[in-house]
Amino acid sequence: MTSIIKHWNDPNHAITLNGKYVQREKEIYLPSYKAVLPVLQTSMHFCFRDASNPRGSTLFCTCGSFAEIVGYHVYKDWSSYIGNEVIVCHSFMTNRKHADGSHE
């Protein structure tokens, strides 16, 4: 898991522990998919891509969890239809709360 330092009261920007500035995006381009995928928009955290990670997952959430690509059947309780596949926070979709313990 990645740890994130957020700007207090600013859920649109964050700085990772390695000093990388990230911001909220509605869509993220994934080279492995050769496609742009939408991101499930939540109010407390956001998902981003960290291409500096040499292997493994490059998708993370600012709560500290990794992010993943899921189909509509997984995120339908949290949003209306966005697309066939959406990038979401793994912890939020699995436990109904983010890795830092926050709830939407």
CYANA upper distance limits for C-alpha pairs under 8 A (distance plus 0.5 A):
  1 MET  CA     64 GLY  CA      6.41
  1 MET  CA     65 SER  CA      6.03
  1 MET  CA     66 PHE  CA      6.74
  2 THR  CA     60 PHE  CA      7.79
  2 THR  CA     64 GLY  CA      5.44
  2 THR  CA     65 SER  CA      6.98
  2 THR  CA     66 PHE  CA      7.76
  3 SER  CA     16 THR  CA      7.47
  3 SER  CA     17 LEU  CA      7.06
  3 SER  CA     62 THR  CA      8.13
  3 SER  CA     63 CYS  CA      7.86
  3 SER  CA     64 GLY  CA      5.19
  3 SER  CA     65 SER  CA      8.48
  4 ILE  CA     14 ALA  CA      7.75
  4 ILE  CA     15 ILE  CA      7.11
  4 ILE  CA     16 THR  CA      5.36
  4 ILE  CA     17 LEU  CA      6.51
  4 ILE  CA     62 THR  CA      6.05
  4 ILE  CA     63 CYS  CA      7.11
  4 ILE  CA     64 GLY  CA      6.32
  5 ILE  CA     14 ALA  CA      6.79
  5 ILE  CA     15 ILE  CA      6.13
  5 ILE  CA     16 THR  CA      6.38
  5 ILE  CA     17 LEU  CA      7.13
  5 ILE  CA     62 THR  CA      8.28
  6 LYS  CA     10 ASP  CA      7.94
  6 LYS  CA     11 PRO  CA      8.01
  6 LYS  CA     13 HIS  CA      7.51
  6 LYS  CA     14 ALA  CA      5.06
  6 LYS  CA     15 ILE  CA      6.72
  6 LYS  CA     62 THR  CA      7.72
  7 HIS  CA     11 PRO  CA      7.87
  7 HIS  CA     13 HIS  CA      7.05
  7 HIS  CA     14 ALA  CA      6.21
  7 HIS  CA     15 ILE  CA      8.09
 11 PRO  CA     24 ARG  CA      8.23
 11 PRO  CA     43 SER  CA      7.62
 11 PRO  CA     44 MET  CA      6.39
 11 PRO  CA     45 HIS  CA      6.38
 11 PRO  CA     46 PHE  CA      7.75
 12 ASN  CA     23 GLN  CA      5.99
 12 ASN  CA     24 ARG  CA      5.37
 12 ASN  CA     45 HIS  CA      8.50
 12 ASN  CA     46 PHE  CA      7.96
 13 HIS  CA     21 TYR  CA      7.85
 13 HIS  CA     22 VAL  CA      6.30
 13 HIS  CA     23 GLN  CA      4.80
 13 HIS  CA     24 ARG  CA      6.78
 14 ALA  CA     21 TYR  CA      6.45
 14 ALA  CA     22 VAL  CA      5.84
 14 ALA  CA     23 GLN  CA      6.77
 14 ALA  CA     62 THR  CA      7.74
 15 ILE  CA     19 GLY  CA      6.19
 15 ILE  CA     20 LYS  CA      5.90
 15 ILE  CA     21 TYR  CA      5.03
 15 ILE  CA     22 VAL  CA      6.57
 16 THR  CA     20 LYS  CA      5.69
 16 THR  CA     21 TYR  CA      7.11
 16 THR  CA     22 VAL  CA      8.08
 22 VAL  CA     48 PHE  CA      7.53
 23 GLN  CA     48 PHE  CA      7.92
 24 ARG  CA     46 PHE  CA      6.49
 24 ARG  CA     47 CYS  CA      7.66
 24 ARG  CA     48 PHE  CA      7.53
 25 GLU  CA     39 VAL  CA      7.82
 25 GLU  CA     47 CYS  CA      8.49
 25 GLU  CA     48 PHE  CA      7.90
 26 LYS  CA     38 PRO  CA      6.36
 26 LYS  CA     39 VAL  CA      5.97
 26 LYS  CA     40 LEU  CA      8.32
 26 LYS  CA     41 GLN  CA      7.85
 27 GLU  CA     36 VAL  CA      6.70
 27 GLU  CA     37 LEU  CA      5.90
 27 GLU  CA     38 PRO  CA      4.68
 27 GLU  CA     39 VAL  CA      5.95
 28 ILE  CA     36 VAL  CA      5.92
 28 ILE  CA     37 LEU  CA      6.00
 28 ILE  CA     38 PRO  CA      6.93
 28 ILE  CA     39 VAL  CA      7.60
 28 ILE  CA     48 PHE  CA      7.93
 28 ILE  CA     49 ARG  CA      7.73
 29 TYR  CA     34 LYS  CA      7.87
 29 TYR  CA     35 ALA  CA      6.29
 29 TYR  CA     36 VAL  CA      4.66
 29 TYR  CA     37 LEU  CA      6.84
 30 LEU  CA     34 LYS  CA      6.38
 30 LEU  CA     35 ALA  CA      6.28
 30 LEU  CA     36 VAL  CA      6.65
 30 LEU  CA     37 LEU  CA      7.86
 31 PRO  CA     35 ALA  CA      7.38
 37 LEU  CA     85 GLU  CA      7.38
 37 LEU  CA     86 VAL  CA      6.54
 37 LEU  CA     87 ILE  CA      7.33
 38 PRO  CA     82 ILE  CA      7.75
 38 PRO  CA     83 GLY  CA      7.88
 38 PRO  CA     85 GLU  CA      8.08
 38 PRO  CA     86 VAL  CA      5.77
 38 PRO  CA     87 ILE  CA      6.77
 39 VAL  CA     47 CYS  CA      7.42
 39 VAL  CA     86 VAL  CA      6.08
 39 VAL  CA     87 ILE  CA      5.17
 39 VAL  CA     88 VAL  CA      6.80
 40 LEU  CA     79 SER  CA      8.16
 40 LEU  CA     86 VAL  CA      6.90
 40 LEU  CA     87 ILE  CA      6.63
 40 LEU  CA     88 VAL  CA      6.07
 41 GLN  CA     46 PHE  CA      7.27
 42 THR  CA     46 PHE  CA      6.97
 42 THR  CA    104 GLU  CA      7.61
 43 SER  CA    104 GLU  CA      7.13
 44 MET  CA    102 SER  CA      8.32
 44 MET  CA    103 HIS  CA      8.50
 44 MET  CA    104 GLU  CA      7.09
 45 HIS  CA     61 CYS  CA      7.23
 45 HIS  CA     62 THR  CA      6.02
 45 HIS  CA     63 CYS  CA      6.74
 46 PHE  CA     61 CYS  CA      6.03
 46 PHE  CA     62 THR  CA      6.27
 46 PHE  CA     63 CYS  CA      8.49
 46 PHE  CA     89 CYS  CA      8.35
 47 CYS  CA     59 LEU  CA      7.40
 47 CYS  CA     60 PHE  CA      5.99
 47 CYS  CA     61 CYS  CA      4.66
 47 CYS  CA     62 THR  CA      6.91
 47 CYS  CA     67 ALA  CA      6.97
 47 CYS  CA     87 ILE  CA      7.80
 47 CYS  CA     88 VAL  CA      7.18
 47 CYS  CA     89 CYS  CA      7.02
 48 PHE  CA     59 LEU  CA      6.26
 48 PHE  CA     60 PHE  CA      6.02
 48 PHE  CA     61 CYS  CA      6.74
 48 PHE  CA     62 THR  CA      8.29
 49 ARG  CA     58 THR  CA      5.87
 49 ARG  CA     59 LEU  CA      5.02
 49 ARG  CA     60 PHE  CA      6.79
 50 ASP  CA     58 THR  CA      5.53
 50 ASP  CA     59 LEU  CA      6.78
 50 ASP  CA     60 PHE  CA      7.80
 51 ALA  CA     58 THR  CA      6.30
 52 SER  CA     58 THR  CA      8.35
 53 ASN  CA     57 SER  CA      8.05
 53 ASN  CA     58 THR  CA      6.56
 57 SER  CA     66 PHE  CA      7.75
 59 LEU  CA     66 PHE  CA      6.44
 59 LEU  CA     67 ALA  CA      5.43
 59 LEU  CA     68 GLU  CA      7.13
 60 PHE  CA     64 GLY  CA      7.60
 60 PHE  CA     65 SER  CA      6.53
 60 PHE  CA     66 PHE  CA      4.62
 60 PHE  CA     67 ALA  CA      5.05
 60 PHE  CA     68 GLU  CA      8.45
 60 PHE  CA     89 CYS  CA      7.67
 61 CYS  CA     65 SER  CA      5.92
 61 CYS  CA     66 PHE  CA      6.26
 61 CYS  CA     67 ALA  CA      6.25
 61 CYS  CA     88 VAL  CA      8.49
 61 CYS  CA     89 CYS  CA      6.14
 63 CYS  CA     98 HIS  CA      6.41
 63 CYS  CA     99 ALA  CA      5.97
 63 CYS  CA    100 ASP  CA      6.00
 64 GLY  CA     99 ALA  CA      6.39
 64 GLY  CA    100 ASP  CA      7.43
 65 SER  CA     89 CYS  CA      7.10
 65 SER  CA     90 HIS  CA      6.98
 65 SER  CA     91 SER  CA      6.53
 65 SER  CA     98 HIS  CA      7.94
 65 SER  CA     99 ALA  CA      6.17
 66 PHE  CA     89 CYS  CA      6.85
 66 PHE  CA     90 HIS  CA      6.51
 66 PHE  CA     91 SER  CA      8.16
 67 ALA  CA     87 ILE  CA      7.07
 67 ALA  CA     88 VAL  CA      5.92
 67 ALA  CA     89 CYS  CA      4.84
 67 ALA  CA     90 HIS  CA      5.62
 68 GLU  CA     87 ILE  CA      5.97
 68 GLU  CA     88 VAL  CA      6.06
 68 GLU  CA     89 CYS  CA      6.91
 68 GLU  CA     90 HIS  CA      6.50
 69 ILE  CA     85 GLU  CA      6.67
 69 ILE  CA     86 VAL  CA      5.90
 69 ILE  CA     87 ILE  CA      5.01
 69 ILE  CA     88 VAL  CA      6.82
 70 VAL  CA     74 VAL  CA      6.87
 70 VAL  CA     75 TYR  CA      8.01
 70 VAL  CA     85 GLU  CA      5.89
 70 VAL  CA     86 VAL  CA      5.99
 70 VAL  CA     87 ILE  CA      6.98
 70 VAL  CA     88 VAL  CA      7.59
 71 GLY  CA     75 TYR  CA      7.65
 71 GLY  CA     83 GLY  CA      8.42
 71 GLY  CA     84 ASN  CA      5.98
 71 GLY  CA     85 GLU  CA      5.12
 71 GLY  CA     86 VAL  CA      6.87
 72 TYR  CA     76 LYS  CA      6.07
 72 TYR  CA     81 TYR  CA      7.45
 72 TYR  CA     82 ILE  CA      8.36
 72 TYR  CA     83 GLY  CA      7.53
 72 TYR  CA     84 ASN  CA      6.36
 72 TYR  CA     85 GLU  CA      7.15
 72 TYR  CA     86 VAL  CA      8.08
 74 VAL  CA     93 MET  CA      7.77
 75 TYR  CA     79 SER  CA      6.99
 75 TYR  CA     93 MET  CA      7.70
 76 LYS  CA     80 SER  CA      6.67
 76 LYS  CA     81 TYR  CA      7.36
 82 ILE  CA     86 VAL  CA      7.85
 88 VAL  CA     92 PHE  CA      8.29
 88 VAL  CA     93 MET  CA      7.69
 89 CYS  CA     93 MET  CA      6.79
 89 CYS  CA     98 HIS  CA      8.06
 90 HIS  CA     94 THR  CA      6.52
 91 SER  CA     95 ASN  CA      6.12
 91 SER  CA     96 ARG  CA      7.62
 91 SER  CA     97 LYS  CA      6.92
 91 SER  CA     98 HIS  CA      5.85
 91 SER  CA     99 ALA  CA      6.23
 92 PHE  CA     96 ARG  CA      5.21
 92 PHE  CA     97 LYS  CA      5.09
 92 PHE  CA     98 HIS  CA      5.23
 92 PHE  CA     99 ALA  CA      7.89
 93 MET  CA     97 LYS  CA      8.12
 96 ARG  CA    103 HIS  CA      7.71
 97 LYS  CA    101 GLY  CA      6.42
 97 LYS  CA    102 SER  CA      6.26
 97 LYS  CA    103 HIS  CA      5.35
 97 LYS  CA    104 GLU  CA      7.66
 98 HIS  CA    102 SER  CA      5.87
 98 HIS  CA    103 HIS  CA      6.94
